[in-house]
Amino acid sequence: MSLLRKSFSSFVALSLVFSLVPSHALAEAIDESGGDHQDQSVLVETQPEETTAPLEDSSSSEEQVGENQQVQPEENDAQEPGEIPFPAGDEDVEDVDLPEGGSDPADDQTADGDDVTSDQEESEEPEKPEDDADEEQDKEEEEEDKEKLEAEAEKKAVPTLSAVAHVQNIGWQKPKGFGELVGTSGRSLRVEALRLSLEGEGIPSGSIEYQAHVQNVGWQGWVRDGQTAGTSGRSLRIEALKVRLTGDLAKEYDVYYQVHAQNVGWMGLAKNGEASGTSGRSYRLEGVRVWLVRKGEAKPKASSDTSKAFMGIIGLQGQAHVQNVGWMSPVGGGSVMGTTGRSLRVEGVRLSIVGLDVSGGISYRSHVQNVGWQGWVRDGALSGTQGRSLRVEAFEAKLTGDIADEYDLYYRAHVQNVGWLAWAKNGEAAGSTGLAYRVEALQIQMVPKGSAAPANDSGYSATCLSPSYVQYAALVHGSSWQSYVKNGSTAGTTGKSLRLEGIRVRVASDGYGLGGSISYRIKPISGSWSGWASNGSDLTSAKGVETVEIKLSGGLASAYDVYYRAHVSGVGWRDWAKNGASAGSLGTTRTIEAIQIRLVSKGGSAPGPTAYPLGTVVKTGWQNPSNYPQVSSVSVVLPSYASGYHTYVTPSRISINASREQCVEAFIARAYEYLGTPFREPWSRAPGQGVDCSGLVLQCLYATGMDLEHARGTEQVGGYNPYNHYWVPAQTYNSMRWYENGTFKPVSIGSMRRGDLVFYTGHVAIYLGGGKIIHSTSANVPHSGVVISDVNIWPVIGVQRPFV
C-alpha cells in the first residue's frame, strides 16, 4: 500500500509540476534525459524548491493549452473511475478533490523534502467530498463572478459622441467627441445647424434627441441620431439648445451640455432636456460642448462665465382698466393696452415683468384727472383708479435693479384728439398734462441696452403734451405795434374808435413736438383777402381790417381748436369764430378795433357764444327766393358739434355781388376739380379723398357759400352737412331726401339747364348742358368715382334748380 501510495503521490506531483512548468522547460528536461521517460518522482525532486511560486494568470495558461494542444478536463462532480482532476489555474492545490485511496502530493514530503513514513500515511484519513452547502456556495460565487464579468463588459461598451456644427462662413465642421468644442469661441460666428449621434458596438439601446431655438422661428421640433437641428443656407442663428436621451441610454446615463452665447460667453451646465442658451435677446449660439455621464457619477467640470444655463425671454405683461370695459386681458410687451378709435379712457394700469432672470422690477405711476401725479407703484400693483370714472392723462415708467442695466424701457400714449405720440423712455412722461385729454391706450416694451428704439410712426416728436398758448399783437391806427398778449387777452383798443390796421399771431409752444402752425389772413375795407401768413408774420392794411380768419395746421390742429372774436366799430364784441371761419364784418364798411384769440383743447367748450361771429349787409345783387337756400361770399361754417375727419368745407368762391351765372360756374368748376375722386359712401371730403353722389353736390354748393343747415327737409336729420352725412344714417341717401322734400326748386325734365340737379332712383348728378352730367358713382361708367356721363345713362325721375 505504501508503495502504491508513493507512486500515486509522485504521479500527482508530477502532474502539478507539468501544470506549473512552461512547455519549453519540460521539453528541455526530456531532451536532457535522452528522450526516455524518467521516474516521475525523480522529476519532482529535480524541480526548484520554490514550488509555491504564484501561478501564471489565466491568459498565460490559455496560451500554454493552445500551444501543446492539451485540454484540461473541466471540474465535474461525477468523475470517471480513476480520473484525477487538474487544479484550475487560479485555485490552490489543496482544493483538489482526490478519489478514495489517493493522497495529496504535499503529504508525501516533509518540511525538508524527505519522504513520510508509511505509518503516517496510514494514520491520515482521505478527504471527504464537499457537502451540499459547499456546492451551493460555489454556485453563488459563480453567479457573482458572472455578474462581475457582465458589468465589466458593459463598462467597456461606452457610447462615443459624434457632434457636427454648421457654422457661419465655414459650413459643416469635422465631428467632435464628448467635451470637445463644437462650433467656435471668440470668433463671433453663429452656429446655424447641429447634428448629434451616439456610436459604438453593444451600447445601450435608445437615442440622443435635441432641439434648437432658431432666429425668427423659435423652438423647432425634436430630432435625433444625426438629424439636422437648425437650418443651413438661410443665415439664421441658433439661439438655444435642448438635449436628452431616450430608452436604456436615459436609464444609465445623464447628458450634460453647455453653450457659448453671444454677449454672455460660456453658460452654465444644462442637463437632460433643459434649455441652454438664450431666447428673446437675439444672441447667437457660437459653441457647444456635450458630455455623457453614468448615473450617480459626478457631473463634468466645465468652466463658465455665468452660472445660468439659460436666459429666457424677459418681457412685459400689461393690463389696462378701460371705461365701459373694465380690466382687459393681459397683453405682452409692444401690444396695445386699451383701445383706439372708441373714445374710451384708460382708468388704471398694471405692469409686471415675466421671465426675469436678473434682480429688479418695473415701477410706474399715472397722472390722473382731478388728482395729478400719483405715487410710484411696482410689479403688478394698480396705478390709476378703479370704479371712480377718472381718466389717466399721462404715464411714466422705469426699470429698477440689475434689469435696468441690461434693458431700456420705451412706452408711448394714444391721446384723445391727437393719437399716438412719440416714444418716451426710462421715466419720461407720456400723454398730456393740463389739457384734460384722456389716455386711450398705451404701448410698452423693453429693448436691450444699445439696441435701436422702436420706430416712431406717429408723425410727432412729442412724448407728452402740455398746454400750448397763442400770442398776438395789434397795429392800431396812429400808433406803433403793441406788445404781445396771450390766451384771450385783448389786442387793440375798445371805446376809442381806433381801427385795427394789422395783426401778428404765433404759438408760443407747439406742445413739445406736435408740429404744425397757426395761420391767419385779413380782408381790408373795400379790398380783397390777403394771403395767409403764419407764426408771427405781419399782416397790415392802412385802410383798416374788416374781417379776419385764423386756423391751425398739423399736430396743433389735432390737439386744439382756435377760437377768436372781433370788436367791431359801432357794434362791439361779436361772437366767437372757430378754425378758419370769418370774424368781424363783411360788406358793412365797419372796421375791427380789437381782437381776442384762444387755444382750446380739441372738442373743448367754446369761450362764449358762437352764433354770430360775422356781421353782414343784405346782398344787393342776385339771390335765390327766400324759401330756398341762399348763396354767400362767406364760407359755410359747420355747427360746433361737428369735429374730426368729416368736417371738410369747400370755401366760398363768389364775390358779394356775384350774378346767377357766376354762381353756376363756380358750382360746376368745383365739380370738375373732383374728377377722378373715388366713390366713398357716405363721404363728403376734399378732392381725391372720396365723395358719394350727394356728398359731391354738397361740396360744390359750398363753393357758392350755400349753407344747407336749415334747408327744407332737415328737421329730422339735424341739418345737411358732411359730418351728419357720414354719421347720421338717415342722411346716407340725401339725394332722395332733397328730391322728396323739394329742397331746391323743382323744374320739368324738359326745361333742364346747366347747373341743375338731375335725380335718378337713389342717385343725383349735376347737369353740365349738352346732354352731359358729372356725378360720383359706384358703377363702372366707364369707371367708378367722379366721372362725366350721358344724362340718360339711367331713367331720370326729376330735376331741381339750386340757383333759381
VOGU-3710 file (C-alpha; in Angstrom, 3 decimals, decimal comma):
1> msllrksfss> 0,000/0,000/0,000  2,856/2,344/0,897  4,469/1,801/-2,473  1,185/2,310/-4,274  0,533/5,465/-2,348  4,007/6,688/-3,060  3,642/6,070/-6,779  0,284/7,750/-6,878  1,612/10,771/-4,957  4,531/11,036/-7,311
11> fvalslvfsl> 2,164/10,993/-10,268  0,071/13,792/-8,819  3,134/15,851/-8,016  4,446/15,323/-11,487  1,153/16,425/-12,915  1,255/19,538/-10,791  4,729/20,316/-11,991  3,651/19,862/-15,558  0,928/22,372/-14,998  3,359/24,876/-13,470
21> vpshalaeai> 6,430/24,434/-15,689  6,338/26,019/-19,134  6,206/23,583/-22,000  9,624/24,550/-23,328  11,232/23,840/-19,893  9,602/20,481/-19,778  10,807/19,676/-23,246  14,350/20,588/-22,268  14,159/18,250/-19,312  13,030/15,404/-21,549
31> desggdhqdq> 15,754/16,111/-24,056  18,416/16,014/-21,347  17,270/12,560/-20,285  17,825/11,255/-23,759  14,224/11,276/-24,667  13,318/8,442/-22,249  10,667/8,984/-19,594  12,338/9,039/-16,221  10,766/8,079/-12,953  8,206/10,780/-12,107
41> svlvetqpee> 9,394/11,005/-8,521  12,855/11,875/-9,726  11,477/14,595/-11,902  9,634/16,057/-8,997  12,743/16,027/-6,831  14,774/17,868/-9,513  12,321/20,826/-9,622  13,302/24,032/-7,851  12,198/24,294/-4,252  10,065/27,373/-4,994
51> ttapledsss> 7,097/25,173/-5,879  4,888/27,609/-4,060  5,619/30,420/-6,553  2,493/32,259/-7,825  0,709/30,690/-10,723  0,655/32,453/-14,027  -2,517/34,353/-14,910  -5,343/32,765/-16,791  -4,270/34,227/-20,090  -0,844/32,535/-19,854
61> seeqvgenqq> -2,484/29,237/-19,006  -4,718/29,548/-22,011  -1,711/30,178/-24,241  0,022/27,026/-22,969  -3,005/24,919/-23,693  -3,161/26,271/-27,161  0,481/25,542/-27,842  0,518/21,933/-26,518  -2,969/21,106/-27,726  -3,730/19,846/-24,231
71> vqpeendaqe> -7,190/20,416/-22,786  -7,630/20,123/-19,054  -10,757/18,280/-18,063  -13,474/20,522/-16,628  -14,379/20,149/-12,994  -17,233/17,736/-12,667  -18,756/16,202/-9,582  -19,326/12,898/-11,467  -15,751/11,747/-12,139  -14,896/8,659/-14,088
81> pgeipfpagd> -13,219/5,889/-12,016  -9,518/6,539/-11,603  -9,696/10,082/-13,167  -7,653/12,695/-11,370  -8,804/16,338/-11,939  -6,238/19,050/-12,688  -6,440/22,084/-10,460  -7,718/25,301/-12,047  -5,167/27,937/-12,825  -6,443/30,309/-10,101
91> edvedvdlpe> -7,077/27,658/-7,400  -4,847/26,293/-4,664  -3,679/22,676/-4,883  -5,262/21,988/-1,517  -8,709/22,427/-3,081  -8,270/19,456/-5,476  -10,613/16,535/-4,780  -8,892/13,142/-4,818  -10,567/9,745/-5,263  -10,745/7,416/-2,352
101> ggsdpaddqt> -7,358/5,957/-1,575  -5,462/8,869/-3,152  -3,215/11,353/-1,371  -2,168/14,942/-1,641  1,369/15,310/-3,034  2,182/17,690/-0,255  1,534/14,903/2,272  4,433/12,880/0,828  7,034/15,496/1,674  8,420/16,569/4,988
111> adgddvtsdq> 9,373/20,113/5,684  12,874/19,178/4,470  11,640/17,343/1,402  12,054/13,733/2,935  9,512/11,012/2,371  6,923/10,443/5,041  6,654/7,058/6,712  4,063/4,513/5,900  2,685/4,759/9,440  1,991/8,436/8,953
121> eeseepekpe> 0,371/7,711/5,653  -1,827/5,053/7,138  -2,820/7,258/10,087  -4,228/10,031/7,833  -7,767/9,731/6,613  -8,596/10,629/2,996  -10,572/13,852/2,414  -14,324/13,524/2,011  -16,272/15,055/-0,950  -17,828/18,538/-0,424
131> ddadeeqdke> -21,249/18,556/1,103  -24,323/20,253/-0,371  -23,679/23,587/1,390  -20,291/23,828/-0,296  -21,904/23,177/-3,654  -24,446/25,968/-3,078  -21,698/28,374/-2,094  -19,781/27,513/-5,239  -22,830/28,258/-7,359  -23,339/31,636/-5,676
141> eeeedkekle> -19,725/32,510/-6,223  -20,042/31,533/-9,864  -23,091/33,802/-10,233  -21,257/36,692/-8,602  -18,316/36,175/-10,897  -20,647/36,089/-13,871  -22,301/39,377/-12,827  -18,906/40,996/-12,361  -17,862/39,880/-15,811  -21,084/41,249/-17,335
151> aeaekkavpt> -20,617/44,557/-15,514  -17,085/44,779/-16,809  -18,346/44,113/-20,322  -20,963/46,840/-20,002  -18,361/49,307/-18,816  -16,356/48,637/-21,875  -19,404/49,299/-24,160  -19,430/53,083/-23,597  -21,055/55,199/-26,369  -18,935/57,653/-28,291
161> lsavahvqni> -20,252/61,025/-29,483  -20,235/62,447/-32,980  -21,141/66,145/-32,859  -21,034/68,278/-36,006  -21,882/72,003/-36,366  -22,703/74,120/-39,400  -21,013/77,468/-38,718  -21,334/80,865/-40,377  -18,701/81,386/-43,102  -17,348/77,852/-42,509
171> gwqkpkgfge> -20,089/75,330/-43,215  -20,107/71,836/-41,721  -17,147/71,206/-39,436  -15,466/67,885/-38,628  -17,117/65,640/-35,996  -16,133/66,180/-32,357  -16,470/63,983/-29,266  -17,520/64,335/-25,661  -16,433/67,611/-24,039  -14,878/68,927/-27,251
181> lvgtsgrslr> -15,801/72,325/-28,669  -18,359/72,174/-31,452  -18,579/75,476/-33,322  -16,216/78,311/-32,398  -15,322/80,506/-29,453  -14,123/84,097/-29,647  -14,743/84,432/-33,396  -18,290/85,892/-33,285  -19,583/83,244/-35,702  -23,060/81,854/-35,337
191> vealrlsleg> -23,891/78,159/-35,184  -26,620/77,631/-37,775  -27,215/73,880/-37,528  -26,187/70,906/-35,389  -26,095/67,108/-35,653  -25,548/64,747/-32,697  -25,267/60,962/-32,659  -24,018/58,200/-30,330  -21,952/55,353/-31,759  -20,395/52,068/-30,572
201> egipsgsiey> -20,897/48,284/-30,520  -23,044/46,904/-27,765  -24,058/50,299/-26,342  -27,404/50,555/-24,524  -30,486/50,965/-26,666  -32,037/54,408/-27,096  -31,368/57,683/-28,865  -29,922/61,116/-28,341  -32,537/63,763/-29,143  -32,012/67,505/-29,489
211> qahvqnvgwq> -33,982/70,640/-30,247  -32,869/74,093/-31,461  -34,318/77,552/-30,847  -33,763/79,364/-34,150  -33,819/83,058/-35,056  -37,261/84,154/-36,400  -38,533/80,592/-35,903  -38,458/79,773/-32,186  -38,224/76,216/-30,869  -38,164/73,661/-33,658
221> gwvrdgqtag> -39,333/70,076/-33,179  -37,114/67,394/-31,653  -34,752/65,492/-33,950  -32,491/62,509/-33,186  -29,432/60,452/-34,052  -27,643/62,600/-36,625  -30,615/64,503/-37,999  -30,224/68,263/-38,525  -31,443/70,750/-35,935  -31,441/74,379/-37,046
231> tsgrslriea> -31,040/75,497/-40,653  -28,365/75,698/-43,304  -28,207/78,126/-46,182  -30,614/80,578/-44,521  -28,163/82,553/-42,355  -30,290/82,024/-39,251  -28,612/81,694/-35,871  -29,333/79,008/-33,304  -30,048/80,820/-30,036  -30,663/77,944/-27,603
241> lkvrltgdla> -30,428/74,144/-27,390  -32,000/71,206/-25,564  -30,524/67,658/-25,490  -31,966/64,491/-23,940  -31,601/60,680/-24,010  -34,246/58,002/-24,517  -34,550/54,272/-23,832  -31,882/52,404/-21,832  -29,440/55,221/-22,506  -31,607/57,521/-20,388
251> keydvyyqvh> -31,696/54,905/-17,611  -27,925/54,508/-17,451  -26,613/57,959/-18,390  -27,158/61,679/-17,882  -26,356/64,017/-20,755  -24,789/67,368/-19,863  -24,169/70,256/-22,243  -23,248/73,936/-22,243  -23,231/76,641/-24,897  -21,140/79,690/-25,684
261> aqnvgwmgla> -23,588/82,556/-26,293  -23,023/85,982/-27,810  -22,527/88,735/-25,180  -22,558/86,080/-22,435  -19,715/83,604/-23,039  -19,782/80,046/-21,721  -23,017/79,477/-19,857  -23,702/77,018/-17,034  -24,302/73,284/-17,496  -27,723/72,105/-18,606
271> kngeasgtsg> -28,881/68,519/-18,147  -31,345/66,030/-19,664  -33,535/68,252/-21,833  -33,125/71,559/-20,014  -32,826/74,704/-22,139  -29,320/76,072/-22,668  -28,621/79,416/-24,318  -30,933/82,399/-24,711  -34,245/83,365/-26,269  -35,848/86,718/-26,877
281> rsyrlegvrv> -32,477/88,509/-26,844  -31,240/87,965/-30,416  -27,994/86,388/-29,140  -26,304/83,857/-31,393  -25,073/80,494/-30,145  -21,365/80,277/-31,026  -20,153/76,990/-29,474  -21,403/73,782/-27,802  -19,938/71,061/-25,563  -21,672/67,761/-24,721
291> wlvrkgeakp> -20,859/65,094/-22,082  -22,296/61,658/-21,215  -22,048/60,693/-17,522  -23,156/57,444/-15,866  -25,976/57,812/-13,392  -24,698/58,700/-9,958  -21,284/59,871/-11,129  -20,089/63,456/-10,772  -21,101/65,983/-13,418  -18,418/67,379/-15,741
301> kassdtskaf> -16,137/70,148/-14,551  -16,762/72,881/-17,097  -15,731/76,495/-16,655  -18,408/79,086/-17,427  -18,846/82,851/-17,460  -22,281/82,660/-15,845  -23,944/80,040/-13,678  -27,151/80,372/-15,709  -27,646/77,687/-18,303  -30,495/79,574/-19,936
311> mgiiglqgqa> -31,529/83,207/-20,179  -35,082/83,246/-21,468  -37,386/85,959/-22,689  -37,577/88,871/-20,337  -40,738/90,665/-21,272  -43,567/92,800/-20,061  -47,094/91,874/-19,238  -49,559/94,741/-19,061  -53,237/95,139/-18,319  -55,489/98,188/-18,696
321> hvqnvgwmsp> -58,750/99,064/-16,946  -60,867/100,822/-19,594  -64,063/102,887/-19,403  -67,197/100,733/-20,023  -64,998/97,651/-20,423  -63,240/97,027/-17,120  -59,999/95,064/-16,911  -58,961/93,903/-20,358  -56,971/90,710/-20,929  -53,232/90,937/-20,175
331> vgggsvmgtt> -51,008/91,510/-23,205  -47,297/91,193/-23,843  -44,752/93,910/-24,390  -45,354/96,000/-27,518  -49,053/95,117/-27,705  -51,757/97,739/-27,289  -53,164/98,120/-23,789  -56,546/99,813/-24,033  -58,471/100,826/-27,170  -58,149/103,161/-30,142
341> grslrvegvr> -60,913/104,711/-32,209  -63,530/104,185/-29,481  -63,017/107,358/-27,394  -62,690/105,309/-24,186  -60,455/106,422/-21,347  -57,846/104,286/-19,624  -58,596/104,411/-15,900  -55,999/102,036/-14,442  -52,835/100,144/-15,365  -50,954/97,113/-14,035
351> lsivgldvsg> -47,473/96,109/-15,247  -45,176/93,221/-14,421  -42,076/91,588/-15,892  -42,098/87,914/-16,902  -39,111/85,625/-17,372  -36,932/87,747/-15,109  -33,512/86,169/-14,621  -31,784/89,147/-13,024  -32,714/91,185/-9,998  -35,002/94,172/-10,330
361> gisyrshvqn> -38,510/95,034/-11,486  -40,664/97,771/-13,007  -42,060/100,886/-11,336  -44,719/103,181/-12,786  -47,141/105,990/-11,954  -50,088/107,807/-13,538  -51,274/111,410/-13,856  -54,984/111,137/-13,066  -57,887/113,524/-13,665  -58,532/115,753/-10,599
371> vgwqgwvrdg> -55,634/114,069/-8,801  -52,410/114,836/-10,656  -49,337/112,621/-10,381  -49,834/109,642/-8,083  -47,033/107,892/-6,199  -44,893/105,179/-7,768  -46,088/101,554/-7,600  -44,386/98,412/-8,883  -44,693/94,859/-10,175  -48,406/94,338/-10,802
381> alsgtqgrsl> -49,868/96,930/-8,427  -52,687/99,228/-9,598  -51,734/102,648/-10,925  -54,619/104,986/-11,654  -58,060/104,253/-10,257  -60,806/101,668/-10,489  -64,521/102,397/-10,122  -64,106/106,199/-9,949  -64,521/107,074/-13,671  -61,328/109,131/-13,684
391> rveafeaklt> -59,156/109,286/-16,768  -55,441/108,614/-16,871  -53,920/111,647/-18,598  -50,214/110,805/-18,536  -47,947/107,923/-17,578  -44,336/107,291/-16,505  -42,452/104,004/-16,068  -38,895/102,835/-15,344  -36,924/99,652/-14,661  -35,180/99,011/-11,361
401> gdiadeydly> -32,280/96,860/-10,172  -29,936/94,909/-12,450  -32,509/94,688/-15,224  -32,182/98,461/-15,678  -28,536/97,876/-16,599  -29,482/95,406/-19,331  -32,595/96,996/-20,852  -34,164/100,329/-21,793  -37,900/100,762/-21,260  -39,872/102,513/-24,017
411> yrahvqnvgw> -43,563/103,448/-23,896  -45,993/105,752/-25,652  -49,554/107,004/-25,182  -52,510/107,248/-27,546  -54,028/110,583/-26,545  -57,526/111,916/-27,131  -57,806/114,115/-30,262  -54,154/113,533/-31,136  -53,487/109,804/-31,464  -50,150/108,113/-30,849
421> lawakngeaa> -47,395/110,359/-29,559  -43,665/109,654/-29,793  -41,939/107,046/-27,584  -40,904/108,100/-24,087  -38,006/106,341/-22,348  -36,878/105,323/-18,851  -39,073/107,524/-16,674  -40,063/110,278/-19,119  -43,700/111,415/-19,216  -46,049/110,142/-21,935
431> gstglayrve> -49,519/111,588/-22,552  -50,598/115,091/-21,609  -50,934/117,355/-18,594  -53,132/120,418/-18,217  -55,171/119,683/-21,337  -57,830/117,367/-19,884  -57,035/114,794/-22,588  -57,620/111,152/-21,797  -55,085/108,436/-22,471  -56,912/105,872/-24,593
441> alqiqmvpkg> -54,160/103,296/-25,000  -50,547/102,532/-24,081  -47,732/100,574/-25,696  -44,750/99,480/-23,579  -41,725/97,393/-24,497  -38,194/96,609/-23,316  -35,179/96,886/-25,626  -31,681/95,527/-24,833  -29,226/98,266/-23,991  -27,605/99,610/-27,113
451> saapandsgy> -30,402/98,418/-29,415  -32,428/100,761/-31,594  -35,537/102,418/-30,181  -38,943/101,348/-31,536  -39,856/103,049/-34,799  -41,807/106,277/-34,376  -44,700/106,058/-36,837  -46,844/108,701/-35,108  -45,517/111,709/-37,015  -44,938/113,593/-33,744
461> satclspsyv> -41,771/114,165/-31,767  -43,745/114,942/-28,602  -43,876/112,318/-25,875  -46,091/114,365/-23,556  -48,270/117,393/-24,303  -48,595/120,401/-22,055  -50,791/123,451/-22,642  -49,741/125,498/-25,618  -50,765/129,120/-25,789  -51,196/131,647/-28,528
471> qyaalvhgss> -49,589/135,100/-28,589  -50,775/138,004/-30,744  -50,206/141,720/-31,219  -52,133/144,554/-32,913  -51,156/147,563/-35,003  -53,582/150,350/-34,113  -54,244/153,405/-36,303  -51,969/156,256/-35,395  -49,594/154,182/-33,218  -46,923/151,500/-33,444
481> wqsyvkngst> -47,199/147,784/-32,820  -48,431/146,858/-29,379  -46,768/144,236/-27,234  -47,824/140,596/-27,492  -50,695/139,367/-25,332  -51,855/135,787/-24,912  -54,795/133,415/-24,471  -57,908/135,574/-24,598  -56,401/138,927/-23,673  -57,330/141,963/-25,771
491> agttgkslrl> -55,060/143,216/-28,553  -56,050/146,636/-29,952  -58,389/149,152/-28,314  -62,047/149,466/-27,354  -64,031/152,655/-26,842  -61,510/154,814/-28,716  -62,820/154,434/-32,295  -59,349/153,435/-33,490  -59,292/150,970/-36,309  -57,085/147,867/-36,375
501> egirvrvasd> -54,590/148,121/-39,237  -52,515/144,964/-38,693  -52,055/141,776/-36,655  -49,313/139,302/-35,715  -50,126/135,811/-34,372  -47,883/132,982/-33,140  -47,989/129,902/-30,922  -45,542/130,232/-28,077  -45,301/126,446/-27,548  -46,176/123,787/-30,080
511> gyglggsisy> -46,894/121,164/-27,437  -43,335/119,810/-27,280  -43,164/118,393/-30,751  -46,718/118,326/-32,074  -45,676/120,285/-35,118  -47,910/122,417/-37,276  -48,512/126,162/-37,256  -51,077/128,903/-36,820  -52,057/130,793/-39,967  -54,183/133,931/-40,460
521> rikpisgsws> -55,393/136,354/-43,105  -57,243/139,687/-43,206  -59,685/141,423/-45,540  -59,252/145,200/-45,658  -62,166/147,612/-46,104  -63,183/147,593/-49,809  -60,347/145,217/-50,608  -59,594/141,555/-51,287  -58,361/138,948/-48,889  -54,673/138,952/-48,159
531> gwasngsdlt> -52,601/135,821/-48,457  -52,149/133,553/-45,473  -49,406/134,491/-43,020  -48,116/132,319/-40,152  -46,026/132,211/-36,980  -45,744/135,913/-36,180  -45,515/137,428/-39,671  -47,010/140,915/-40,124  -50,294/141,495/-41,981  -51,270/145,134/-42,411
541> sakgvetvei> -53,768/147,416/-44,235  -53,749/151,172/-43,898  -57,490/151,230/-44,715  -58,280/149,142/-41,667  -59,128/145,453/-41,155  -62,750/144,432/-41,836  -62,584/140,623/-41,453  -60,119/138,129/-40,028  -59,738/134,332/-40,305  -57,386/132,141/-38,231
551> klsgglasay> -56,648/128,412/-38,444  -54,263/125,724/-37,162  -52,413/123,033/-39,075  -50,541/119,801/-38,377  -50,358/118,407/-34,883  -51,637/121,662/-33,395  -54,869/121,231/-35,328  -55,178/117,701/-33,915  -54,770/118,865/-30,337  -56,506/122,233/-30,326
561> dvyyrahvsg> -59,309/124,363/-31,661  -58,530/128,049/-32,183  -61,271/130,473/-31,226  -61,229/134,225/-31,929  -63,603/137,190/-31,900  -63,569/140,775/-33,107  -64,643/144,065/-31,534  -66,337/145,910/-34,448  -66,776/149,671/-34,605  -70,320/150,706/-33,752
571> vgwrdwakng> -71,235/147,107/-32,805  -68,912/145,838/-30,055  -67,771/142,285/-29,429  -69,181/139,743/-31,858  -69,483/136,011/-31,102  -66,556/133,626/-31,291  -65,482/132,177/-34,638  -63,570/128,906/-34,860  -60,923/127,203/-37,017  -60,817/129,380/-40,134
581> asagslgttr> -64,313/130,921/-40,065  -64,722/134,629/-40,672  -64,947/137,050/-37,750  -65,699/140,794/-37,826  -67,878/142,265/-40,544  -68,315/141,884/-44,258  -69,738/144,487/-46,636  -70,638/146,917/-43,840  -67,674/149,303/-44,057  -67,186/148,756/-40,314
591> tieaiqirlv> -63,665/148,005/-39,137  -62,287/145,790/-36,406  -60,915/147,695/-33,403  -59,687/144,812/-31,221  -59,295/141,044/-31,255  -59,110/138,135/-28,772  -57,691/134,660/-29,570  -57,667/131,443/-27,518  -56,479/127,876/-27,946  -58,925/125,324/-26,547
601> skggsapgpt> -58,274/121,600/-26,182  -59,799/119,765/-29,113  -63,505/119,272/-28,539  -63,493/121,548/-25,502  -66,136/124,160/-24,804  -66,086/127,436/-26,694  -65,112/130,534/-24,694  -68,530/132,042/-25,326  -71,424/132,353/-27,827  -70,678/131,271/-31,398
611> ayplgtvvkt> -73,914/132,117/-33,279  -72,970/135,461/-34,873  -69,229/135,920/-35,329  -69,689/137,909/-38,565  -71,909/140,864/-39,356  -73,053/141,264/-42,996  -75,303/143,576/-45,003  -78,231/142,413/-47,121  -76,986/141,372/-50,541  -77,909/143,825/-53,270
621> gwqnpsnypq> -77,056/141,567/-56,239  -78,677/138,296/-57,440  -80,099/135,961/-54,790  -82,477/132,981/-54,514  -86,010/133,457/-53,300  -86,161/133,433/-49,505  -87,782/129,955/-49,343  -84,684/128,348/-50,887  -81,062/128,184/-49,704  -79,073/131,390/-50,213
631> vssvsvvlps> -75,677/131,973/-51,773  -72,969/133,962/-49,982  -69,433/135,177/-50,406  -68,822/133,981/-46,836  -67,663/130,374/-46,416  -70,014/127,966/-44,669  -69,131/127,117/-41,037  -70,307/123,805/-39,615  -72,089/123,555/-36,256  -69,849/123,382/-33,172
641> yasgyhtyvt> -70,705/119,717/-32,546  -69,045/118,699/-35,807  -65,427/117,580/-35,422  -62,999/115,104/-36,919  -62,276/113,994/-40,465  -65,746/114,512/-41,942  -65,898/118,273/-41,466  -64,254/119,468/-44,682  -65,992/122,503/-46,292  -65,161/123,986/-49,703
651> psrisinasr> -64,586/127,728/-49,201  -66,927/130,167/-50,960  -65,643/131,357/-54,344  -68,127/134,042/-55,262  -67,989/137,784/-54,648  -70,554/139,703/-52,663  -72,159/140,892/-55,888  -71,922/137,646/-57,861  -74,503/137,041/-60,588  -76,517/133,847/-61,017
661> eqcveafiar> -74,267/132,783/-63,879  -71,164/133,331/-61,730  -72,692/131,153/-59,027  -73,488/128,389/-61,527  -69,969/128,469/-62,960  -68,371/128,377/-59,501  -70,646/125,424/-58,708  -69,655/123,487/-61,849  -65,975/124,476/-61,723  -65,734/122,892/-58,301
671> ayeylgtpfr> -67,324/119,686/-59,657  -64,654/119,414/-62,365  -61,974/119,606/-59,682  -63,390/116,351/-58,216  -62,993/114,310/-61,430  -61,266/111,023/-60,602  -62,035/111,242/-56,866  -63,043/107,753/-55,633  -66,627/106,930/-54,749  -66,950/106,580/-50,972
681> epwsrapgqg> -70,298/106,262/-49,259  -71,341/108,271/-47,259  -68,387/110,628/-47,604  -68,191/114,318/-48,494  -64,473/115,028/-48,325  -61,904/117,066/-50,258  -60,974/116,232/-53,896  -59,060/112,958/-54,127  -60,220/111,718/-50,724  -63,700/110,462/-51,509
691> vdcsglvlqc> -67,320/111,518/-52,064  -70,612/109,869/-52,894  -73,210/111,447/-55,210  -74,865/113,798/-52,695  -71,518/114,446/-50,967  -70,178/115,824/-54,263  -73,191/118,120/-54,721  -72,838/119,354/-51,130  -69,196/120,420/-51,589  -69,930/122,093/-54,927
701> lyatgmdleh> -72,785/124,118/-53,364  -70,361/125,211/-50,615  -68,276/126,846/-53,382  -71,139/129,359/-53,664  -71,462/129,833/-49,896  -74,779/127,950/-49,866  -75,435/126,651/-46,316  -77,987/123,778/-46,185  -78,020/123,591/-42,372  -81,610/124,844/-42,237
711> argteqvggy> -82,783/123,867/-45,695  -86,192/122,319/-46,296  -86,386/118,698/-45,076  -83,660/118,871/-42,430  -85,930/118,995/-39,398  -85,483/115,318/-38,561  -81,868/114,876/-39,618  -80,261/117,861/-37,900  -79,101/119,805/-40,927  -77,412/118,805/-44,165
721> npynhywvpa> -73,613/118,859/-43,727  -70,652/116,493/-44,328  -70,484/115,492/-40,657  -74,134/114,457/-40,446  -73,971/112,900/-43,893  -71,376/110,465/-42,542  -72,643/109,876/-39,005  -76,465/110,143/-39,292  -77,849/107,020/-41,024  -80,896/108,942/-42,291
731> qtynsmrwye> -78,563/111,134/-44,373  -76,916/108,314/-46,270  -79,267/108,998/-49,187  -79,544/112,790/-49,095  -80,203/112,686/-52,835  -83,631/111,173/-52,262  -84,336/113,473/-49,290  -83,655/116,505/-51,467  -85,834/115,104/-54,237  -88,739/114,129/-51,985
741> ngtfkpvsig> -88,685/117,297/-49,834  -88,205/119,795/-52,676  -85,115/121,216/-51,010  -84,352/123,078/-54,262  -86,857/124,417/-56,783  -88,343/121,533/-58,836  -88,439/122,091/-62,633  -89,593/119,900/-65,521  -87,193/117,461/-67,142  -87,696/119,215/-70,479
751> smrrgdlvfy> -86,564/122,577/-69,053  -83,288/121,196/-67,672  -80,486/123,836/-67,621  -76,770/123,975/-66,890  -76,248/123,847/-63,105  -79,478/121,933/-62,364  -79,583/118,768/-60,269  -80,693/115,608/-62,097  -82,306/112,887/-59,940  -82,332/109,149/-60,597
761> tghvaiylgg> -83,601/106,416/-58,317  -81,186/106,620/-55,380  -78,808/108,965/-57,203  -78,174/112,644/-58,046  -75,937/114,339/-60,646  -75,033/117,861/-61,813  -76,174/118,791/-65,320  -73,405/120,306/-67,447  -75,524/121,017/-70,511  -75,299/119,350/-73,914
771> gkiihstsan> -76,771/116,123/-72,574  -73,899/115,515/-70,104  -73,766/115,118/-66,326  -70,959/114,982/-63,771  -71,529/112,686/-60,792  -69,925/110,292/-58,285  -70,970/106,711/-58,915  -70,070/103,197/-57,847  -70,989/101,884/-61,307  -68,300/101,241/-63,936
781> vphsgvvisd> -69,257/104,046/-66,372  -66,509/103,881/-67,634  -65,129/103,557/-64,112  -66,326/104,342/-60,620  -65,789/107,646/-58,817  -66,429/111,142/-60,155  -66,967/110,879/-63,908  -68,805/112,573/-66,789  -71,650/110,559/-68,359  -74,676/110,937/-70,638
791> vniwpvigvq> -77,699/112,364/-68,858  -79,817/109,393/-69,960  -77,490/106,769/-68,550  -80,435/105,816/-66,304  -84,086/106,911/-66,309  -84,371/110,479/-64,957  -87,067/110,839/-62,257  -86,838/114,588/-61,647  -84,881/117,838/-61,869  -84,330/120,613/-59,273
801> rpfv> -82,693/124,015/-59,647  -80,389/125,165/-56,802  -79,826/128,564/-58,439  -83,281/129,965/-59,133
//
